């Protein structure tokens, strides 16, 4: 596998910095349509978790964007973490609703005309109050045709990852948990576990909050060979965690720490056609660490190691929750820009 370099990259704001649509936005997701249009979804409202927070959808060609429209909303109910998935003109939207991350549940809707019209939303798994299906990052379609959705649960004490598997395009789902030893933390990062500007601020106001949660959430997935699927996970422990499956996600190895730093913020990964993996993340360790810089790294050995190739943002601020997809020799990425707008970026890759 030949190593790659960034030949060029451009970024554009999905909506201008001076827009007045809402006060806060976050957690973007994107798909590329057959006609070259991009769809970007995110949540926006007064503040994260407020009752006016809705799912918004923007459409554009990458450089020019239509103003986002309010797509899914229910007054008094917070909406969270949309995830888009597309196959041609058919687009699926998954998202969470609930007053907090501890009690949110999953709804979904489908569009058959490239996101112009949508079916009424409905529960993903009727009667199940667990947060089923994708929680932040995109599902993948495995080589056997099944959908594999990266999922997680955030209780008031622990965080745990799992996957949901569907063989009928989302009509039914099978949950498979990812094992994690909550009592075992890597010695190499033990001193970093509860460090970070956000953690220190939380400690001053509510020390119980800092130590309340522990674990891994928000996986991102790829398949390296038929049935061999893998995940990287956000963690509270200063490092990105990893788990692997050799049977189409039916069983997973215990989640373990990698050498990749993590600030307990969202990550995303995509596999290029030649097997190169592209990881978007904040290269900062420490629980609730700062959310800058935001960077891109590539792997040529199935995620065993990553080489930094591009800093998307380097100034002080919040640049977080990236989403990344690959198409031909390009990467398409979106991310939160200081909770004010969403950035879309297009990265051209070439062989060294």
C-alpha positions as CSV (number, residue, x, y, z in Angstrom):
1,X,0.0,0.0,0.0
2,X,1.5,3.3,-1.1
3,X,1.7,6.2,1.4
4,X,-0.4,9.2,0.7
5,X,0.1,13.0,1.0
6,X,-2.4,15.8,1.2
7,X,-2.3,17.5,-2.2
8,X,-4.8,20.2,-1.3
9,X,-7.6,21.0,1.1
10,X,-10.3,23.6,1.4
11,X,-12.8,24.4,4.1
12,X,-16.1,26.3,4.0
13,X,-18.7,27.3,6.6
14,X,-21.9,25.4,6.2
15,X,-23.7,28.6,7.5
16,X,-22.1,32.0,8.0
17,X,-20.7,33.0,11.4
18,X,-23.2,35.8,11.7
19,X,-26.3,33.6,11.1
20,X,-29.2,33.9,13.6
21,X,-30.7,30.5,13.3
22,X,-29.7,29.3,16.8
23,X,-27.2,29.9,19.6
24,X,-25.4,26.6,19.6
25,X,-24.8,23.7,17.2
26,X,-22.9,20.5,17.3
27,X,-22.5,16.9,16.2
28,X,-22.5,17.0,12.4
29,X,-22.8,14.1,10.0
30,X,-22.6,14.0,6.2
31,X,-23.2,12.0,3.0
32,X,-22.4,12.5,-0.6
33,X,-25.2,12.1,-3.2
34,X,-24.8,10.7,-6.7
35,X,-25.2,14.2,-8.2
36,X,-22.3,15.5,-6.2
37,X,-24.4,17.3,-3.6
38,X,-23.4,17.0,0.1
39,X,-26.0,16.7,2.8
40,X,-24.9,17.8,6.3
41,X,-27.0,17.3,9.4
42,X,-26.4,18.5,13.0
43,X,-28.3,19.6,16.1
44,X,-28.9,23.2,16.9
45,X,-30.8,25.3,19.5
46,X,-30.3,27.5,22.5
47,X,-27.8,25.1,24.1
48,X,-27.1,21.4,24.1
49,X,-29.9,19.6,25.8
50,X,-32.4,22.5,25.7
51,X,-36.0,21.8,24.7
52,X,-35.7,23.8,21.5
53,X,-32.8,21.8,20.1
54,X,-33.7,20.3,16.7
55,X,-32.1,18.4,13.9
56,X,-31.1,20.7,11.0
57,X,-30.2,19.7,7.4
58,X,-28.0,21.7,5.0
59,X,-27.4,21.0,1.3
60,X,-24.6,22.2,-0.9
61,X,-21.8,21.5,-3.4
62,X,-19.1,21.9,-0.8
63,X,-18.3,25.6,-1.5
64,X,-21.9,27.0,-1.8
65,X,-24.5,26.0,0.8
66,X,-28.2,26.6,1.1
67,X,-29.3,27.8,4.5
68,X,-30.0,24.9,6.7
69,X,-33.6,23.9,7.4
70,X,-35.2,22.6,10.6
71,X,-35.8,19.0,9.8
72,X,-36.8,17.2,13.0
73,X,-38.2,19.0,16.0
74,X,-40.6,18.5,18.9
75,X,-41.1,21.5,21.2
76,X,-39.8,20.8,24.7
77,X,-37.8,17.7,23.6
78,X,-34.1,17.9,23.1
79,X,-32.7,16.4,19.9
80,X,-29.2,15.0,19.6
81,X,-26.5,13.5,17.5
82,X,-27.9,12.9,14.0
83,X,-26.3,10.3,11.8
84,X,-26.8,10.1,8.0
85,X,-26.3,7.1,5.8
86,X,-27.0,6.9,2.1
87,X,-27.3,4.5,-0.8
88,X,-27.8,6.4,-4.0
89,X,-30.8,8.8,-3.6
90,X,-32.0,6.9,-0.5
91,X,-30.9,8.6,2.7
92,X,-31.4,7.3,6.3
93,X,-31.3,9.6,9.3
94,X,-30.8,8.3,12.8
95,X,-30.9,10.7,15.9
96,X,-31.5,10.7,19.6
97,X,-34.2,12.4,21.6
98,X,-34.4,12.9,25.4
99,X,-33.7,15.4,28.2
100,X,-30.2,13.9,28.9
101,X,-27.7,11.4,27.4
102,X,-28.8,9.1,30.2
103,X,-32.3,8.7,29.0
104,X,-32.2,9.4,25.3
105,X,-33.7,7.0,22.8
106,X,-33.3,6.6,19.0
107,X,-35.6,7.7,16.2
108,X,-35.1,7.3,12.5
109,X,-36.5,8.4,9.2
110,X,-35.8,7.7,5.5
111,X,-35.8,9.9,2.4
112,X,-36.0,8.4,-1.1
113,X,-35.3,11.5,-3.1
114,X,-31.9,12.7,-1.8
115,X,-33.1,14.3,1.4
116,X,-35.9,16.5,0.0
117,X,-38.8,14.7,1.6
118,X,-38.7,12.4,4.6
119,X,-41.0,9.8,6.1
120,X,-42.4,10.6,9.6
121,X,-39.8,9.6,12.2
122,X,-40.4,6.6,14.4
123,X,-38.6,4.7,17.1
124,X,-35.7,2.6,15.8
125,X,-36.4,-0.3,18.1
126,X,-40.1,0.0,19.3
127,X,-40.5,-0.6,23.0
128,X,-36.7,-0.5,23.8
129,X,-35.7,2.5,25.8
130,X,-32.0,1.9,25.3
131,X,-30.2,4.2,22.9
132,X,-30.1,1.7,20.0
133,X,-28.4,2.1,16.7
134,X,-25.7,4.6,15.7
135,X,-24.9,7.1,18.4
136,X,-22.5,9.5,16.6
137,X,-20.8,7.9,13.7
138,X,-22.0,6.3,10.5
139,X,-23.0,2.6,10.2
140,X,-21.1,0.5,7.7
141,X,-22.4,-2.0,5.2
142,X,-20.4,-5.2,5.7
143,X,-19.4,-7.5,2.9
144,X,-22.3,-9.9,3.8
145,X,-24.7,-7.0,3.2
146,X,-25.6,-6.5,6.9
147,X,-25.6,-3.1,8.5
148,X,-23.2,-2.6,11.4
149,X,-24.1,0.4,13.6
150,X,-21.6,1.8,16.2
151,X,-23.5,2.4,19.4
152,X,-23.0,3.2,23.1
153,X,-24.8,3.8,26.3
154,X,-24.0,6.5,28.9
155,X,-25.4,5.7,32.3
156,X,-24.9,7.9,35.4
157,X,-22.0,5.7,36.4
158,X,-20.4,4.0,33.4
159,X,-20.0,4.3,29.6
160,X,-20.1,1.2,27.4
161,X,-19.9,0.5,23.7
162,X,-21.9,-2.0,21.6
163,X,-22.9,-2.6,18.0
164,X,-26.3,-3.1,16.5
165,X,-26.6,-5.5,13.5
166,X,-29.4,-5.4,10.9
167,X,-29.8,-7.8,8.0
168,X,-33.0,-6.1,6.8
169,X,-32.0,-2.5,6.3
170,X,-33.0,-1.4,9.7
171,X,-36.3,-3.2,10.2
172,X,-34.9,-5.3,13.0
173,X,-31.7,-5.1,15.1
174,X,-29.5,-7.4,17.1
175,X,-27.4,-5.9,19.9
176,X,-23.9,-7.1,20.7
177,X,-22.0,-5.6,23.6
178,X,-18.2,-4.9,23.6
179,X,-16.5,-6.1,26.8
180,X,-14.5,-3.6,28.8
181,X,-12.8,-4.0,32.2
182,X,-13.9,-0.9,34.1
183,X,-11.4,-1.7,36.8
184,X,-8.3,-1.8,34.5
185,X,-6.8,1.4,33.3
186,X,-3.6,1.5,31.3
187,X,-0.6,2.4,33.5
188,X,0.9,4.5,30.8
189,X,-1.9,7.1,31.0
190,X,-2.9,6.7,34.7
191,X,-1.7,10.2,35.5
192,X,-3.6,11.7,32.6
193,X,-7.0,10.1,33.2
194,X,-8.6,13.1,35.0
195,X,-6.5,15.9,33.7
196,X,-7.7,18.6,31.3
197,X,-9.1,22.1,31.4
198,X,-12.7,21.0,31.3
199,X,-12.1,18.4,34.0
200,X,-10.4,21.1,36.2
201,X,-13.4,23.4,35.7
202,X,-15.8,20.7,36.5
203,X,-13.9,19.8,39.6
204,X,-14.2,23.4,40.9
205,X,-18.0,23.3,40.5
206,X,-19.0,19.7,41.0
207,X,-16.2,17.3,41.8
208,X,-18.6,14.3,41.8
209,X,-19.2,14.9,38.1
210,X,-15.6,14.4,37.1
211,X,-15.4,10.9,38.6
212,X,-19.0,9.9,37.8
213,X,-18.5,8.5,34.4
214,X,-15.9,6.0,33.1
215,X,-15.6,3.9,30.0
216,X,-15.8,4.0,26.2
217,X,-18.5,5.4,23.9
218,X,-19.1,6.5,20.3
219,X,-17.3,3.8,18.2
220,X,-16.2,4.3,14.6
221,X,-16.1,1.2,12.4
222,X,-14.3,-0.4,9.4
223,X,-14.1,-3.8,7.8
224,X,-10.6,-5.0,6.7
225,X,-11.5,-8.4,5.2
226,X,-14.8,-10.3,4.9
227,X,-16.2,-10.6,8.5
228,X,-13.2,-8.9,10.1
229,X,-14.5,-5.7,11.5
230,X,-12.9,-3.3,13.9
231,X,-13.7,-0.3,16.0
232,X,-12.0,2.7,17.6
233,X,-13.7,4.3,20.6
234,X,-13.7,7.6,22.5
235,X,-12.7,7.0,26.2
236,X,-12.3,8.7,29.5
237,X,-8.9,7.3,29.9
238,X,-6.6,9.5,27.8
239,X,-6.3,7.1,24.9
240,X,-8.5,5.9,22.0
241,X,-9.6,2.3,22.7
242,X,-9.9,-0.5,20.2
243,X,-11.8,-3.8,19.8
244,X,-11.9,-6.3,16.9
245,X,-14.3,-9.0,15.6
246,X,-13.7,-11.8,13.2
247,X,-17.3,-13.0,12.8
248,X,-19.2,-10.0,11.3
249,X,-19.6,-8.3,14.8
250,X,-21.1,-11.3,16.6
251,X,-18.2,-11.3,19.2
252,X,-15.7,-8.7,20.1
253,X,-12.3,-8.7,21.9
254,X,-12.1,-6.8,25.2
255,X,-11.7,-3.1,24.5
256,X,-8.1,-2.1,25.0
257,X,-6.1,1.2,25.0
258,X,-4.1,2.2,21.9
259,X,-1.3,4.6,21.7
260,X,-3.5,7.3,20.1
261,X,-4.3,10.2,22.5
262,X,-7.9,11.0,23.2
263,X,-9.4,14.0,25.1
264,X,-12.7,12.3,25.8
265,X,-14.2,13.9,22.7
266,X,-15.6,12.5,19.5
267,X,-13.6,10.8,16.7
268,X,-14.4,9.4,13.3
269,X,-12.6,7.1,10.8
270,X,-13.2,6.1,7.2
271,X,-11.6,3.4,5.0
272,X,-10.3,4.4,1.6
273,X,-10.7,2.1,-1.4
274,X,-7.1,0.8,-1.1
275,X,-7.4,0.1,2.6
276,X,-5.8,3.3,3.9
277,X,-7.6,4.5,7.1
278,X,-8.2,8.2,7.8
279,X,-8.8,9.2,11.4
280,X,-10.1,12.6,12.4
281,X,-9.6,13.5,16.1
282,X,-8.2,15.9,18.7
283,X,-4.6,14.6,19.4
284,X,-4.9,15.5,23.1
285,X,-4.9,13.1,26.0
286,X,-6.5,13.6,29.4
287,X,-10.2,13.3,30.4
288,X,-12.2,16.3,29.2
289,X,-9.1,17.7,27.6
290,X,-9.1,20.7,25.3
291,X,-10.7,20.4,21.9
292,X,-7.9,21.8,19.7
293,X,-6.1,21.2,17.6
294,X,-8.2,19.0,15.3
295,X,-6.2,16.8,13.1
296,X,-6.2,14.1,10.4
297,X,-3.9,11.0,10.5
298,X,-3.6,8.0,8.1
299,X,-2.9,4.4,8.8
300,X,-1.5,1.8,6.3
301,X,-1.4,-1.2,8.7
302,X,-5.1,-1.6,9.6
303,X,-5.1,0.9,12.4
304,X,-2.0,-0.4,14.3
305,X,-0.3,2.9,13.8
306,X,-1.3,6.3,12.4
307,X,0.8,9.1,10.8
308,X,-0.3,12.7,11.2
309,X,-0.8,14.4,7.8
310,X,-2.9,17.5,8.4
311,X,-4.1,19.9,11.1
312,X,-7.6,21.0,10.3
313,X,-7.6,23.6,13.1
314,X,-4.8,24.8,15.3
315,X,-6.0,27.9,17.1
316,X,-7.5,27.9,20.6
317,X,-11.2,27.1,20.6
318,X,-13.6,24.2,20.3
319,X,-13.1,22.2,17.1
320,X,-14.6,18.9,17.7
321,X,-16.9,16.0,16.7
322,X,-15.5,15.3,13.2
323,X,-17.3,13.2,10.7
324,X,-15.3,11.8,7.7
325,X,-16.2,9.8,4.6
326,X,-14.0,8.8,1.6
327,X,-14.9,8.9,-2.1
328,X,-12.3,8.1,-4.8
329,X,-9.2,10.1,-3.9
330,X,-11.0,12.6,-1.6
331,X,-11.9,12.8,2.0
332,X,-15.0,14.8,3.0
333,X,-15.1,16.0,6.6
334,X,-17.3,18.1,8.8
335,X,-16.8,19.3,12.4
336,X,-18.0,21.7,15.0
337,X,-16.6,25.2,14.9
338,X,-16.8,26.9,18.3
339,X,-20.4,25.7,18.6
340,X,-21.3,28.5,16.2
341,X,-21.3,26.8,12.9
342,X,-20.2,23.7,11.1
343,X,-17.2,23.4,8.8
344,X,-17.2,21.3,5.7
345,X,-13.8,20.4,4.3
346,X,-12.6,18.5,1.1
347,X,-9.2,16.9,1.2
348,X,-7.5,15.7,-2.0
349,X,-5.1,12.8,-1.4
350,X,-2.3,11.7,-3.7
351,X,0.3,8.9,-3.6
352,X,3.8,9.9,-2.4
